[in-house]
Amino acid sequence: MSIIRNISCGLLFGLLHLSPLNAASPGSEHITIQSERIVWKGDLDGMIKRRIVRVLLPYNKTLYFLDKDGQQRGLMYDMMTAFEQDLNQKTAVKHLKVQFIFVPTPRDQLIPELLAGRGDIIAADLTITPERQKLIDFSTPLASGIKEVIVTAANAANINSLEDLSGKTVFVNPSTSYAENLKLLNASLLKQKKPPIIIKNAPGTFETEDILEMVNANLVPITVSDLYLARFWKGIFPNLHIHENISIHQEGSVAFGFRKHSPELKKALDAFTAKNKIGTSFGNQKLQSYLKSVKWVKNATNPADLKKFHTLANTFQKYGDQYRIDWLLMTAQGYQESRLDQNKKSKVGAIGVMQIMPATGKELKVGDINSVDNNINGGVKYIRYLIDQYYNKEPMTDLNKVLFAFAAYNAGPTRIQQLRIEAGKRGLNPNIWFDNVERIAAERIGSETVQYVSNIYKYSVAYKLVMELPEKQK
């Protein structure tokens, strides 16, 4: 089992009761994303003397994220700011600050970062397991009795039991406990001489809420989620069907993690958790408002849109090969731009599948962009131009070159270059979009470009799954 379990922060929205938080400034003094940090190990008394408590956490849409202008948001921002207030009220040394350190590396780095002394608390809703208890200590549980349940789209085929998952495709992040528990369920199905579940691995950058978003849009059929997390996201994604009585694991407990031999920190965290874990929701209205304003993915695999996908597949393949770009990514951009509709014209005059301006079409010298073939040619050619002009010589993967080109297409190449420079200065990898430069983009220019690239990537993953289906199911 992987060391770090998936994030289940949404479950706490219905369990915690905290007052509105005003003490912490949204400014950058509370944020650290630098890879080179001071190594220090000690208990709470040392943190009080240093006047800083370092909180390690991943970055996602519910746990901790930066809105435009660097406004910090999310469950763990609120919780740890409340913990900061609590410590300042109880200690003689004032002005103690919580420093948020989000780790843009894989989740399994959180515990090693803690053990190496580059942070003091893991605020990531870790599930308490015997394996993890050998490495770190845990606070009083933030929540107990957590169920990992099956989630489908509302109009999906009926699933009435775990056995009904036999032979069906379930889409999960392979680094989560969901994947581990599905494998255990497969062992049971094999003993019953039933076909196993087809476990499809989501990209490692996908959070549980990313996959729930795809299920909501019918891009993937089935996934697994913590029950309370699924309940929270159903408020944003109404097309989810949560099978509350079909669970692959029960009775989990989540808690804050910290280094062993830290009795004073444990005492403080236990007292804080005991005081705040029971009650009603605590001011998540702003978060909900933010989430509802984001342009989520649409159903790119409904019959009508799939028909357009298959109709245009050969054209995208032709120009994908010609310009050396993954044709599924380019088809996904076409869906994001126009829903693959050549008849679409924007208010500013953009035309067709790839939404090309007439002047741009002339510069690209691809012919009349009112022709779907020329339109797709122009769209793919322009992405190739952006790659060659700005990213071809950069030490990036081919995927990242395309992702950065999409970001440049949306926000402008000069702006993206500026964001890459800032990312490098702040310890992030300027050659990786997800979990790195996209975080600076969210902070500096808002969610539009981040969601634009994210949507395209999700559509491309969905199209890949479509292409893997047996011919009779396409």
GUKEPA-422429 format. One record per residue: x, y, z of N, C-alpha, C in turn. Coordinates in steps of 0.2 Angstrom, whole numbers, plus 5000, padded with zeros to 4 digits. Example, Ala and Ser with C-alpha at 12.3 -4.5 7.8 and 13.67 -1.06 7.14 Angstrom:
<nodes>
506649725039506249785039506649845039506449895035506849955036506450005039
</nodes>
This chain:
<nodes>
500449945000500050005000500450065000500250114996500650174996500650215002501150255004501250285010500750335011500550375006500150435007499450415003498950415007498250405005497950465001497450454997497150504993496850554998496850624996496550675000495750665001495550675007494850665008494550735012494850785010494650845014493950865014493650845009492950865008492450845014492650785017492250755022492250795028492750835029492750875035492250935035492050955029491651015028490951005032490750945033490150925036490250905044490950905046491050885053491350935057491650985054492051035058491651095059491751125065491451195067491951245069492151285064492651335066492351405064492551455068492251525067492651555061492351605058492751645053493451665055493851655050494551665051494751735048495051775052495251845049496051855051496351815055496951835058497551835053497451785048498051775044497951815037498451855036498451885029498451845023498151865018498151815012498851825008499251865011499851885007500351825007500951835004501351775002501851755008501751795014502151785020501951715023501351695021501151625023501251565019501551585013501651535008502351515006502451455006503151435004503051374999503351384993503451324988504151314986504551334990505251324988505551254989505951234985506151164986506751154991507151214992507651214996507451245003507351215008507051245014507551225020507451265025507851245031507651185034508151145036507951075039507951085047507451075050507451075057506951025060507150995066506750945069506650965076506050955079505950975086505250975087505050985094504350985096504051055096503451055099503151125099503551175102503851165108504251215111504751245107505051205103505551235098505251275092504651255090504251295085504051365088503851365095503651425098504251475098504851445100505451495100505551515093505451475088505651495081505051545078504451535082503851575080503651555073503651485071503451465065503251395066502651375063502451305062502351295055502751245052502751235045502251175043501751185039501251145037501351115030501551055029501551025023500950995020500751015014500150985011500150985004499750945001499750954993499251004991499151014985498851074982498251044978497651064980497051044976496451084978495851074974495351124974494951124981495051084985494751084992495151094998495751064997496251065003496551135004496951154999497351214999497451234992497251294990497451324983497451394984497751424978497851504978497351524973496951574975496551604970496951664967496651704962496951754959497151804964497751844963498051884968498351854974498451784974498751754979498351744985497651754985497251734990497251664992497351644998497451575000496751555002496551494999495851465001495951395002495351365005495351295006495251275013495051215014494951185021495551185025496151165023496651165027496951235029496851275024497051345026496651375031496051365031495551385037495751345043495851285043495951245049496651265052497151275048497851285051497851355053497451405050497451475052497151475059496651435060496251435067496751405072497151355070497651325074498151375076498351415071498851475073498551515078497951535077497551585082497551545089497451485089497351445095498051445099498551435095499251435098499451505101499251555097499451625100499051645106498451615107498051635113498351595119498651535118498851495123499551505125500051535121500751535122500951615124501451615128501651685130502051715124502251685119502651715114502151725108501951785107501451805102501851805095501351815090501551825083501851755080501651705083501851635080501451635073501751605068501451605061501451535059500951515055500951455052501151465045501651425042501851435035501651375031501251385026501051335022501551315016501751255016502251225011501951175007501751185001501451134997501951104993501851034992502350994989502150974982502451004977502250994970502550924968502850884972503050814970502550764971502650704969502150654971501950644978501350624980501050624986501450584991501850534989502250494993502850524996502950594994503450634997503250665003502650675005502450715011502750685017502750615018503050595024503850595024504150575019504850595019505050665020504650715017504850785019504750795026504250765029504150775036504750745040504950685039505450655042506150685041506250715035506850755034506850815038506350845041506350905045506250965040505850955035505751015030505051035032504651005037504051025039503850995045503351025049503151005055502550965056502050975052501350945052501150925044500950865044500550855037499850865038499550915034498850925034498550905028498450835027498250805021497750755022497350755028496850705030497150635028497750615031498050555031497650505034497450445031497150385034497650355039497450345045497850305050497950235048498550215047498650145045499250115049499250055050499850025054500550045051500550045044501150055040501350125042500950175042501150245043501250255050500950215055501050225062501750205064502050165060502750145061503250205059503050255055503450305053503350375056502650385058502450455060501950445066501850495069501250495074500650535071500050515074499450555072499150585078498750635076498350675081497650635082497250655087496650625087496250635080495950585078495650585072495150645070495250675065494850725062494150695061494150635058493450605057493650525057493150485059493150415059492550385055492650325054492050285051491950305044492550315040492550345033492450285029491950285024491850235019492150255012492450205009492650215002492050184998491750234994491150204990491150214983490750174979490750174972490350244970490550274965490250334962490250324955489650334952489450334945489150394943489050404936488650454934487950434935487450484935486750474937486450424933486650434926486250394921486650324919487150304924487550244922487150184924487350124921487050064923487050054930486450014932486350004939486949964942487149974948487649934952487349934959487149864960486849854967487249824972487849794970488249764974488949764972489449744976490149744974490249694968489849644968489949594963489749614956489349674956489049704950489649734946490249754950490749784947491249734943491049674943491449624940491449634932492049644929492049654922491949724920491849774925491749844923492349884924492449934921493049984921492950034927493450034931493450084937494050124936493950194936494550244935494750274941495350264944495550284950496350304949496550344954497250364954497650304957498150274954498450214956498850224963498950284965499350294971498950304977498250294976497750294982497650234985497350234991497050174994496550144990496150184986495650154982495850104977496450114974496750064969496950004973497250004979497449954983496749904985496249944987495649904989495249874984495349904978495049874972495449804970496049804971496449744969496249694974496149714981495949664985495249634983494749674981494149654979494249604973494649624968494749584963494949504965495349504970495649444972494949404975494549434978493949404980493449384974493449424969493049404963493349344959494049344959494349284956494149214960494149224966494049164970493249144969492849184967492149174965492149154957492749154954492749134947492349184943492349244945492049304941492549344938492449374932492949424929493149474934493749494934493949554938493749624936493749664940493649734939494249764934494049794929494649824925494849894928495349894931495649954935496049994930495750054928496050104924496450154928497050164927497450214931497350284928497150334932497150404931497850424931497950484927498650514928498750534935499450534937499550544944499450614947499350664942499150724944498350734946497950684944497250694945497150674953496750724956496550724962495850684962495550664968494950624968494350674965494450734966493850784963493950784956494550784953494650784946494250724943494350664946494050604943493250614944493050634950492350644951492050694945492450744944492250794938492150754932492550704930492550674924491950624924491750594930491250554931490550594930490550644933489950694932489850714925490350714921490250734914490250674909490150614912490150544908490750534904491350564906491950554903492250484905492150464911492350404914491750374917491650304917491050274920490950274928491550244931491450234938492150254941492050274948492650284952492550264959492950284963492950274970493050334974492750354979492850414983492650394990492950434995492750435002492050465001491550435006490850455005490750535007491050555012490950625013491250675008491850655005492050694999491650694993491350634992490850624986490250674988490050674994489450714996489550784995490150804997490350874996490350894989490650854984490750874977490050864974489650824976488950824973488650884973488750934978488551004978488751044972489351024969489551054963489451014957489450944957489350904952488650864953488150894951487450864952487350794949487750774944487650714940487950654943488250664949488550604952488050564955488150494955487650454959488150414964488050434970488450404975488150344978488450284977488150224980488350214987488050244991488250244999488250185002487950135000487850065003488350014999488750034994489249994991489950024992490249994997490950024999491449964998492049984996492549944996493049945002492949985006493249995013492850035018492850015024492550055029492950065035492650105039492950125046493650155046493850195041494450225041494450285045495050315047495050375051495650415048495450485048495950525045496250575051496850595050497150635056497750675053497950725057498550765056499150715057499650725053500250685054500850725057501250695061501850735063502450685065503050715066503550665068503450635075503750575076503750545082504150585088503950565094504350605099504150675099503550695098503350765098502750765103502850755110502250755114501850825115502250875115501950945115501450955109501750945103501350955097500750915097500850845099500250805099499750835104499950855110499450875115499050935112499450985109499051045106498651025100498850985096498450955090497850915092497950875097497350835100496850885103497050935107496550975110496251015105496551045100496251085094495751035091495950975089495450935085494850915089494950895096494450875100493950935100494150995100493751055101493351075095493651055089493351075083493051025078493150955080492950905075492250895074491850915080491150895080490750965079490250965074489851025073489551025066489451085064489151095058489651125053489551135047489951165042490251235044490851255042491151315044491351365039490851395036491051445031491351425025491051375022491351355015490951385010490551435011490151465006490551505001491051535003491551564998491851514993492051464997492351404993491951374988491251364990490751334985490651384980490651454981490551504976491051504971491651494973492251494969492251434964492051374967492051314963491451314958490951344960490351344955490451394949490951444950491151494945491651464940491951404941492451374937492051344931492351344925492051314919492251234919491851194921492051124922492051084915492251024915492250994909491550974907491450964900490750944898490850864896490250844894490150774892490450764884491050754884491350744877491250674874490950634878490850564875490150544875489650594875488950574873488950554866488350524864488350494857488450544852488150604853488150654847488850684847489250694852489950724852490350664850490250604852490650544850490650534842490050554839489950544832490450594829490450654831490850704829491650694830491750664835492450634837492650584831492250534830492450484825492450514818492050564817492050594810492650634809492950664814493550704813494150674815494150614817494750574820495250574814495150554808495650544803495950614801495550664801495850734800496350754805496150744812496650754817497250714817497150654815497750604815498150624809497950644804498350674798498750734800498450784803498850844805499250834811499050784816499450764822500050734819500050694815500650664812501050714808500750754804501150804800501550854805501250874810501550924815501850894821501850824822502150784827501850804834501150804834500850824840500350764841500250744848499750694849499050714847498750674842498150704839497550704844497550654849497050654854497050724858497650744860497650814863497350864859497550864852497250914848496550914847496250854847495550844846495250864853495550854858495350884865495250954865495750984862495751064861495151084857495051044852494551064847493851064851493751004855493151004859493151054864493651074867493651134872493451194868493651204862493551274859492851274856492651224853491951224849491551164850491651114854491351054854491351014848491951034844492050994838491551024832491351084833490751104829491051154824491151134817491351184812490951244811490351234812489851294811489851344817490251334822490251384827490651444825490351504827490751564826490651604832491151634835491151674841490951744840490851774845490651844845491151894842491751874843492351914840492551884833492251834830492351814823492751754823492951724828493351654827492851604824493151564820492851514816492951444817492451404817492551334816492851294822493051234821493251184826493751214831494251244828494851264832494751344833494151374832494051444833494651484831494751484825495351524822495051594819495351644821495251714818495451714811495051744806495151744799495851774798496051824801496751854800497351804802497151764807497651714809497651654804497151634801497051584796497551604790497451674788497851694783498651694784498851714790499551704792499751634792499351594794499551524794499551494787499251524782499351494775499051424775498451414777498151344777497551344772497451404769496851404765496251424768495651414766495051444768494851404775494851444780494751404787493951394788493551414783492851384783492851314781493351284778493351214777493651184783493251124786493451094792494151064791494451044786495051014785495551074786495451124783495951184784495951214791495351214794495251244800495651194805495651134805496051094809496751094808496951094801497651104799497851174803497551224803497751284806497851284813497351254816497351244824498051204826498151144823498651104824499351144823499351174817499951214815500151264819499651304822499751354827500051334833499851274836500151244842500851224840500951194834501651174833502051234833501851294830502251354830502351374837501851374842502051394848502551354852502551284850503051244853503751264850503751264844504451284841504751344843504251394844504451464845504751474852504351434857504451454864504751394868504651334866504751274870505151214867505251224861505651164858506251144861506651194863507351184865507351184873506751184876506751184883506751114886507051094892507051024894506451004897505950994892505250974894505050914891504650874893504350814890503950844884503750794879503350814874502650834876502350804881501750824884501750894887502250904891502250974894502351024888502751014883502751064878502051084875501651034874501051044871500551074877500651054883500251094888500451164889501051184888501251254889501051284883501051254877500751284871500051304872499651254874498951274876498851334880499251334886499251384890499351454887499951454882500051514879499551534874499251484871498651494866498051534870497951514876497451544880497651614884498251614886498451674890498951724887499251694881499751734878500451704880500951694875501551664877502051704881501951774880502351814885502151804892501551804893501351794900501551734903501451674899501651614902502451614903502851644899503551644900503651684907503351734908503451764915503251724920502751684920502551634925503051584926503351554921503851504921504451534925504651594923505251624927505051634934504451654936504251664943504251594947503951544943503951474946504651454948505151464943505851444945506151474951505951544951506251584957505951554964505351524963504951504969505051434971505551404967505651334969505251284965504851304961504451254957504851244950504651184947504951174941504651204935504951254932504751294926504551254920504751194920504651154914504151104915503751104920503151064921502551104922502051094919501451134920501051114926500751054926500351024932500751034938500451054943500651064950501251104951501451144946502051184946501851254943501951264937501851334934501151344934500651294934499951314934499751344941500151324946500051354953500151434953500651454949500851524948500351554944500051524939499551544934498951564938498751514943498151524947498151584951498751594954498851644958498951714955499251714949499351784945498751804941498451754937497951774932497351734933497251694938496551664940496551604937495951574937495751504936495651484928495551534924495351524917495851484913496451504913496951464910497151394913497151394919497251334923496651284921496051304921495551264919495551244912495751284908495751274901496251214899496851224902497251164900497051104904496751104910496551044913495951014910495551054907494951024903495250984897495651014893495950984887496250914889496650914894496950854896496450804898495950824902495450774904495050744898494950784893494550764887495050714883495650734883496150684879496150614883496150614890496150554893495550514892494950554891494350514890494350484883494650524878494650504871495150444871495650444875496050384875495750324877495250334882494850274885494450254879494150294876493650274870494050234865494650254863495050224858495250154861495250144867495450074870494850024870494250054869493650014869493649964864493349904865493249854859492849894853492949874847492649904841491849914842491549864844490849864845490549904850490949934854490749984859490850054858491250064852491450134851490850174847
</nodes>
